[in-house]
């Protein structure tokens, strides 16, 4: 209790609150811009933390992380461009809702779900960090492989057709094999292109499949109808939707729990959490056929899970010194710059500072809500720009964003190629989300499959003899059978 009292004194000072607010605002802006990531935003602010008090510096970086994850929903809703990989699932319902003229409603749901998911994970982080981190430490190669297989099975659930969803997912898995073999070090499918040695960069794939494919679809529509329709966005509905989110409290709670747990597993990532939550919400729903058409439950599931993942990802970083992803790895660097060494002894040696960081995380989520609340009407006005002009601007920003990452023109060509692929996948009902999920999970599945077999001497029973991996594989099989039964029942296996 004494540590918490001291922590409140460290956080609630004018300049500390201003730093957290500034970091959150920058994170929101960068998260909403395609091509700019949470890790990039944190790295940009990292030099500014030199000389700052620990809670102030880390609080500003935490605000940036929260803002960037939440900001991804803005472009996902308005433009069908996920600002971050964890916002991919948000596009499935938020963009169709915006296309119906309910952009304000979609953003309002996303804002509230993001805030409540973030607050939930902050509470869990404060209360249950050590035991959750201990559970996450039990994950070995077999468990990571089983988790990735479980995530890949979700492909079948988020797609309207089982077969088409699996085919799109297999395309993603095939593309994930490009690059250098993670075990043997042999190059595969690079065709002499040095830019492919490290594999296909996720950013060009993400922007190409979602943004460029949408631009191509609008251009084709323009040539067919000789005009690109204007948005029907209604400014009078651009406000946070508290009642609508709380009405779906079961989805909110289950998705927040999933996001926090997945976040606590190093390397799992926000895309897995959001798709798992989306699939769970669809299974729980009385109207699963509405998912993908602009259904509020889908937005609540995705946004609450990817924001609760932030708090979950801090658990192994703070208690074990194991960053779960690129953003938390950069954040961990910020901690160490401040003289804070993450690990089991952190709570005992620097209790006031660590609880100050917890409180700063709460405050960052509140600032995130405030900025989005006041900015929602500005966000929606983006849709009042004539669509043909908006599409041209989007394409220009996509090219700039993709090129700026590595200053490599090949990434631009890659983005355009994925754009064409995404256009045809959408046209024939395969969808682009399964491709991204396969591309993300493919390397995780392959490397951990081979590591597990190397450690077990080639014994495949390692995947069913370990309780956690067996559970994931068993649940994945049950999901696959259930989805097949649902598709057969509704005659959507191939449609």
C-alpha positions in Angstrom: 0.0 0.0 0.0 2.9 2.4 0.8 4.3 1.8 -2.6 1.0 2.7 -4.3 0.8 5.9 -2.3 4.3 6.9 -3.3 3.4 5.9 -6.9 0.5 8.3 -7.0 2.8 11.1 -6.0 5.2 10.2 -8.8 2.5 10.2 -11.5 0.1 13.0 -10.6 2.4 15.9 -11.4 1.8 18.4 -14.1 4.8 17.6 -16.3 4.4 13.8 -15.9 0.7 14.0 -17.0 1.7 16.3 -19.9 4.3 13.8 -21.1 1.9 10.9 -21.0 -0.7 12.9 -22.9 1.8 13.9 -25.5 3.0 10.4 -26.0 -0.6 9.1 -26.3 -1.5 11.8 -28.9 1.6 11.0 -31.0 0.8 7.3 -30.8 -2.8 7.9 -32.0 -1.5 9.8 -35.0 1.1 7.3 -36.0 -1.2 4.3 -35.4 -3.8 5.8 -37.7 -1.2 6.4 -40.5 -0.5 3.3 -42.6 3.1 2.4 -42.6 3.9 3.8 -39.2 4.0 1.3 -36.4 3.8 1.4 -32.6 7.5 0.3 -32.4 8.5 3.2 -34.7 6.5 5.7 -32.6 8.2 4.5 -29.4 11.6 4.5 -31.0 11.0 8.1 -32.2 10.3 9.3 -28.6 13.0 7.2 -26.9 15.7 9.9 -27.1 13.4 12.4 -25.4 13.2 10.2 -22.3 16.9 10.8 -21.6 17.2 12.7 -18.3 13.5 12.3 -17.5 12.4 10.8 -14.2 11.7 7.0 -14.7 7.9 7.2 -14.3 7.6 10.2 -16.6 9.8 8.7 -19.4 8.2 5.2 -19.3 4.7 6.7 -18.9 5.2 8.7 -22.1 6.3 5.6 -24.0 3.4 3.6 -22.6 1.0 6.3 -23.8 2.6 6.1 -27.2 2.0 2.3 -27.3 -1.6 2.6 -26.1 -2.4 5.3 -28.6 -0.8 3.6 -31.6 -2.7 0.3 -31.0 -6.0 2.3 -30.6 -5.2 4.6 -33.6 -5.1 1.6 -35.9 -8.9 1.4 -35.7 -9.3 4.8 -37.3 -7.9 3.9 -40.7 -9.3 0.4 -40.5 -12.8 1.8 -40.1 -12.7 4.7 -42.5 -10.4 3.4 -45.3 -10.3 -0.4 -44.8 -6.6 0.0 -44.0 -5.5 -1.6 -40.7 -3.1 0.9 -39.1 -1.5 -2.0 -37.2 -1.6 -5.8 -37.8 -3.8 -6.2 -34.7 -6.5 -4.0 -36.4 -7.0 -6.4 -39.3 -10.0 -8.1 -37.7 -11.5 -4.6 -37.1 -11.8 -4.0 -40.8 -14.1 -7.0 -41.2 -17.1 -5.2 -39.6 -16.0 -1.6 -39.0 -15.4 -0.8 -42.7 -18.7 -2.3 -43.9 -20.5 -0.3 -41.2 -18.8 2.9 -42.4 -19.8 2.0 -46.0 -23.4 1.9 -44.8 -23.1 5.6 -43.7 -22.4 4.7 -40.0 -18.7 5.6 -39.7 -19.4 7.6 -36.6 -21.2 4.7 -35.0 -18.3 2.3 -35.9 -15.7 4.6 -34.5 -17.8 5.2 -31.4 -18.0 1.5 -30.7 -14.2 1.0 -31.4 -13.3 3.9 -29.0 -15.3 2.6 -26.1 -14.2 -1.1 -26.7 -10.5 0.0 -26.9 -10.7 2.0 -23.7 -12.5 -0.8 -21.7 -10.2 -3.5 -23.0 -7.2 -1.4 -22.1 -8.5 -0.7 -18.6 -9.3 -4.4 -18.1 -5.7 -5.4 -18.9 -4.4 -2.6 -16.7 -6.3 -4.1 -13.7 -5.0 -7.6 -14.6 -1.5 -6.2 -14.9 -1.7 -4.6 -11.5 -3.1 -7.6 -9.7 -2.1 -10.8 -11.5 1.2 -10.1 -13.3 3.4 -12.6 -11.5 1.1 -15.7 -11.8 0.2 -15.0 -15.4 3.9 -14.5 -16.3 4.7 -17.9 -14.6 2.1 -19.6 -16.8 3.4 -17.9 -20.0 6.9 -19.2 -19.1 5.7 -22.8 -19.5 5.4 -22.3 -23.3 8.0 -24.2 -25.3 8.4 -24.9 -29.0 5.5 -27.5 -28.9 3.1 -25.1 -27.3 4.0 -22.3 -29.7 3.4 -24.6 -32.7 0.0 -25.8 -31.2 -1.0 -22.1 -30.6 -0.1 -21.2 -34.2 -2.1 -24.2 -35.5 -5.0 -23.0 -33.4 -4.7 -19.5 -34.9 -4.6 -21.0 -38.4 -7.8 -22.9 -37.8 -9.5 -19.6 -37.0 -9.0 -18.8 -40.7 -11.8 -21.2 -41.4 -14.1 -19.5 -38.9 -13.5 -15.8 -39.9 -14.1 -16.6 -43.6 -17.7 -17.0 -44.9 -16.7 -20.2 -46.7 -14.6 -22.9 -45.1 -12.8 -24.0 -48.3 -12.2 -20.5 -49.6 -10.9 -19.4 -46.1 -8.5 -22.4 -45.9 -7.3 -21.7 -49.5 -6.6 -18.1 -48.7 -4.8 -19.1 -45.5 -2.7 -21.6 -47.4 -1.7 -18.8 -49.8 -0.4 -16.9 -46.8 1.4 -20.0 -45.5 3.1 -20.5 -48.9 4.2 -16.8 -49.0 5.6 -17.2 -45.4 8.1 -19.8 -46.7 9.9 -17.1 -48.8 13.2 -16.1 -47.4 15.9 -17.8 -45.4 15.1 -21.2 -43.7 14.9 -20.5 -40.0 16.8 -23.7 -39.0 19.1 -24.6 -41.9 19.8 -21.1 -43.2 19.0 -22.1 -46.8 17.4 -19.4 -49.0 14.0 -20.3 -50.5 12.0 -18.7 -53.3 14.0 -15.5 -53.3 15.0 -15.7 -57.0 18.1 -13.7 -56.4 16.3 -10.8 -54.9 18.2 -9.7 -51.7 15.2 -7.9 -50.3 13.5 -11.3 -49.9 16.3 -12.9 -47.8 14.5 -12.0 -44.6 11.1 -13.0 -46.0 8.2 -11.0 -47.2 7.9 -7.7 -45.3 4.6 -7.7 -43.5 3.9 -4.0 -44.1 3.8 -4.0 -47.9 1.7 -7.2 -47.7 -0.7 -5.6 -45.2 -1.1 -2.3 -47.1 -1.3 -4.0 -50.5 -3.9 -6.5 -49.5 -6.2 -4.0 -47.8 -5.4 -0.5 -49.1 -4.3 -1.0 -52.7 -6.9 -3.7 -53.3 -9.6 -1.3 -52.2 -8.2 1.5 -54.5 -8.3 -1.0 -57.4 -11.9 -2.0 -56.6 -12.9 1.7 -56.6 -11.1 2.3 -59.9 -12.9 -0.7 -61.5 -16.2 0.6 -60.1 -15.4 4.0 -61.5 -14.9 2.6 -65.0 -18.1 0.6 -64.7 -20.3 3.4 -63.4 -18.2 6.4 -64.4 -18.3 7.7 -60.8 -17.0 6.8 -57.4 -19.7 7.2 -54.8 -19.4 9.7 -52.0 -19.6 8.6 -48.4 -22.8 8.7 -46.4 -21.0 9.4 -43.1 -23.4 11.0 -40.6 -21.7 13.5 -38.3 -24.5 13.5 -35.9 -23.8 9.9 -35.0 -20.1 10.5 -34.4 -19.9 9.9 -30.6 -18.7 7.1 -28.3 -21.3 4.3 -28.0 -21.2 3.3 -24.3 -24.5 1.6 -24.2 -24.0 -0.3 -27.4 -20.7 -1.7 -26.2 -21.9 -2.5 -22.6 -24.9 -4.2 -24.1 -22.4 -6.7 -25.6 -20.7 -7.2 -22.2 -20.1 -10.9 -22.7 -18.2 -10.3 -25.9 -16.3 -7.4 -24.3 -15.3 -9.5 -21.3 -14.3 -12.7 -23.1 -12.3 -10.7 -25.7 -10.5 -8.7 -23.0 -9.6 -11.9 -21.3 -8.3 -13.5 -24.5 -6.3 -10.4 -25.4 -4.7 -10.2 -22.0 -3.8 -13.9 -22.0 -2.4 -13.9 -25.5 -0.5 -10.7 -24.8 1.2 -12.5 -21.9 2.5 -15.1 -24.2 5.8 -13.8 -25.8 5.7 -13.8 -29.5 1.9 -14.5 -29.9 1.0 -11.0 -31.2 -2.1 -8.8 -31.6 -3.3 -10.4 -34.8 -3.8 -13.8 -33.0 -5.6 -12.2 -30.1 -8.0 -10.2 -32.3 -8.8 -13.1 -34.6 -9.3 -15.5 -31.6 -11.6 -13.0 -30.0 -13.5 -12.3 -33.2 -14.0 -16.1 -33.7 -15.1 -16.5 -30.1 -17.6 -13.7 -30.4 -19.0 -15.2 -33.6 -19.4 -18.6 -31.9 -21.2 -16.9 -28.9 -23.5 -14.8 -31.1 -27.1 -15.5 -31.7 -26.7 -14.0 -35.2 -23.3 -15.2 -36.5 -24.4 -14.6 -40.1 -24.2 -10.9 -39.5 -20.5 -10.9 -38.8 -18.6 -9.3 -41.7 -21.5 -7.2 -42.7 -21.1 -4.3 -40.2 -21.9 -6.1 -36.9 -21.2 -4.2 -33.6 -20.1 -7.4 -31.8 -17.3 -7.9 -34.3 -15.9 -4.4 -33.6 -16.2 -4.9 -29.9 -14.4 -8.2 -30.0 -11.5 -7.0 -32.1 -10.9 -3.7 -30.5 -11.2 -4.8 -26.9 -8.8 -7.7 -27.4 -6.1 -5.8 -29.3 -6.0 -3.1 -26.6 -6.2 -5.5 -23.7 -3.2 -7.2 -25.3 -1.1 -4.1 -24.5 -1.4 -4.7 -20.7 -0.9 -8.5 -21.2 2.3 -7.9 -23.2 3.8 -5.9 -20.3 3.4 -8.8 -17.9 6.3 -11.0 -19.2 8.4 -7.9 -20.0 8.2 -6.5 -16.5 8.3 -9.8 -14.5 10.6 -11.9 -16.6 12.4 -9.4 -18.8 11.0 -11.1 -21.9 9.6 -8.7 -24.5 6.7 -10.2 -26.4 7.0 -8.2 -29.7 8.9 -5.4 -31.3 7.0 -2.5 -29.6 7.6 -4.0 -26.1 11.2 -4.7 -27.0 11.8 -1.0 -27.7 9.8 -0.1 -24.6 12.0 -2.5 -22.6 15.0 -0.5 -24.0 13.4 2.6 -22.6 13.1 1.0 -19.2 16.7 0.0 -19.1 17.8 3.5 -20.2 16.0 4.7 -17.0 18.0 2.2 -14.9 15.0 -0.1 -14.5 16.1 -3.7 -15.2 13.0 -5.9 -15.7 12.9 -9.2 -13.9 11.6 -11.1 -10.9 13.4 -8.7 -8.4 11.9 -5.6 -9.9 8.8 -5.5 -7.7 10.9 -6.0 -4.5 13.6 -3.5 -5.4 11.7 -0.7 -7.1 8.1 -1.1 -5.9 7.1 2.6 -6.1 8.4 3.0 -9.6 6.8 -0.2 -10.9 3.4 0.7 -9.4 3.9 4.2 -10.8 4.2 2.6 -14.2 1.0 0.7 -13.6 -0.8 3.9 -12.7 0.7 5.7 -15.8 -0.8 2.9 -17.9 -4.2 3.6 -16.5 -3.8 7.3 -17.1 -2.6 6.7 -20.7 -5.8 4.8 -21.4 -7.9 7.7 -20.1 -6.0 10.2 -22.3 -6.5 7.8 -25.2 -10.3 7.9 -24.6 -10.3 11.7 -24.3 -8.3 12.3 -27.5 -10.4 9.9 -29.5 -13.7 11.3 -28.0 -12.8 14.8 -29.1 -11.3 13.7 -32.4 -14.1 11.4 -33.6 -15.9 14.2 -35.6 -12.6 15.2 -37.3 -11.9 11.5 -38.2 -15.3 11.1 -39.9 -14.8 14.2 -42.0 -12.1 12.3 -43.9 -15.0 10.5 -45.6 -16.4 13.8 -46.9 -13.4 14.2 -49.3 -14.4 13.2 -52.8 -13.7 9.5 -53.0 -11.6 9.6 -56.2 -9.4 12.3 -54.6 -9.3 10.3 -51.4 -8.2 7.1 -53.2 -5.4 9.0 -55.0 -4.2 10.4 -51.7 -4.3 7.0 -50.0 -2.2 5.4 -52.8 0.4 8.2 -52.5 0.6 7.9 -48.7 0.8 4.1 -49.0 3.8 4.3 -51.5 5.6 6.8 -49.2 4.9 4.8 -46.1 6.1 1.5 -47.5 9.2 3.0 -49.1 10.1 4.9 -45.9 10.4 1.8 -43.9 13.6 0.4 -45.5 14.1 2.9 -48.4 13.7 -0.1 -50.7 11.7 0.4 -54.0 11.2 -3.4 -54.1 8.7 -3.0 -51.2 6.6 -0.7 -53.3 6.5 -3.3 -56.1 5.6 -5.9 -53.5 2.8 -3.8 -52.2 1.4 -3.3 -55.7 1.6 -7.1 -56.3 -0.3 -7.8 -53.1 -2.8 -5.2 -54.1 -3.6 -7.1 -57.3 -3.8 -10.3 -55.4 -6.1 -8.8 -52.8 -8.4 -7.4 -55.5 -9.0 -10.8 -57.0 -9.2 -12.6 -53.6 -12.0 -10.2 -52.6 -13.7 -10.3 -56.0 -14.1 -14.1 -55.8 -15.0 -14.3 -52.1 -11.7 -15.6 -50.6 -11.0 -12.6 -48.5 -7.6 -11.0 -47.5 -7.6 -11.5 -43.8 -6.8 -15.2 -43.9 -3.8 -14.5 -46.1 -2.4 -12.0 -43.6 -3.0 -14.5 -40.7 -1.2 -17.2 -42.6 1.7 -14.9 -43.4 2.1 -14.0 -39.7 1.6 -17.4 -38.3 3.5 -19.4 -40.9 7.0 -18.6 -39.6 5.9 -19.2 -36.0 4.4 -22.6 -36.9 7.3 -23.8 -39.1 10.2 -22.8 -36.8 8.6 -24.2 -33.7 7.5 -27.4 -35.4 11.1 -28.1 -36.4 12.5 -27.0 -33.0 10.1 -29.3 -31.2 11.0 -32.2 -33.4 14.7 -31.5 -33.0 14.4 -31.4 -29.2 12.3 -34.6 -29.1 14.6 -36.5 -31.5 11.9 -36.6 -34.2 9.2 -37.9 -31.9 5.8 -36.4 -33.0 4.1 -37.5 -29.7 5.7 -34.4 -28.1 2.7 -32.4 -29.4 0.1 -34.5 -27.6 2.1 -35.5 -24.5 2.5 -31.9 -23.3 -0.8 -30.7 -21.7 -0.9 -27.2 -23.1 0.0 -28.1 -26.7 -2.5 -31.0 -26.6 -5.3 -28.7 -25.4 -4.6 -26.2 -28.2 -4.6 -29.0 -30.8 -7.7 -30.6 -29.4 -9.7 -27.3 -29.3 -8.4 -26.5 -32.9 -9.8 -29.9 -34.1 -13.1 -29.3 -32.4 -13.4 -25.8 -33.9 -12.6 -27.2 -37.4 -15.3 -29.9 -37.1 -17.8 -27.4 -35.7 -17.1 -24.9 -38.5 -17.4 -27.7 -41.1 -20.8 -28.7 -39.6 -22.0 -25.0 -39.7 -20.9 -24.6 -43.3 -22.6 -27.8 -44.4 -25.7 -26.9 -42.5 -26.0 -23.4 -44.1 -24.6 -24.7 -47.4 -21.7 -22.2 -47.4 -18.9 -24.7 -47.7 -17.9 -23.4 -51.1 -19.9 -20.2 -51.6 
